[in-house]
Amino acid sequence: MMTSRLVWLIVLSFSFAFIVTAAAGPVVSVVACAGVLVYAMAVARRHAARRAEAAEGEAAAAEAKAAAEAVIVEAETVIAAALLRLHKEAGS
């Protein structure tokens, strides 16, 4: 009687282990896919943040360059006006 129960318990435990393993396979794969997706989204966010920072830096550099060019043009205008005055005074 005791051996029969022991054999029955072993058969049931193997059946339970088989069912749990069969059910756990898809669950584990879904969890793994979700984990990979979450990781990929986090990496994409980091890359987007880096690209945004780089774009801001490039925009600031372009703005500084434009301001410097405007200062140079204004200085050239002042120099040209001074030269014109000097030529007028020398000609008179």
MOLIN-V521914 format. One record per residue. N is the residue number from 1. NEAR is the number of other C-alpha atoms within 12 Angstrom. Layout:
n->(N;N)
near->(NEAR;NEAR)
//
This chain:
n->(1;2;3;4;5;6;7;8;9;10;11;12;13;14;15;16;17;18;19;20;21;22;23;24;25;26;27;28;29;30;31;32;33;34;35;36;37;38;39;40;41;42;43;44;45;46;47;48;49;50;51;52;53;54;55;56;57;58;59;60;61;62;63;64;65;66;67;68;69;70;71;72;73;74;75;76;77;78;79;80;81;82;83;84;85;86;87;88;89;90;91;92)
near->(7;8;9;10;11;12;13;14;14;14;14;15;15;14;14;15;14;14;14;16;15;14;14;16;14;14;14;15;14;14;14;15;14;14;14;14;14;14;14;14;14;14;14;14;14;14;14;14;14;14;14;14;14;14;14;14;14;14;14;14;14;14;14;14;14;14;14;14;14;14;14;14;14;14;14;14;14;14;14;14;14;14;14;14;14;13;12;11;10;9;8;7)
//
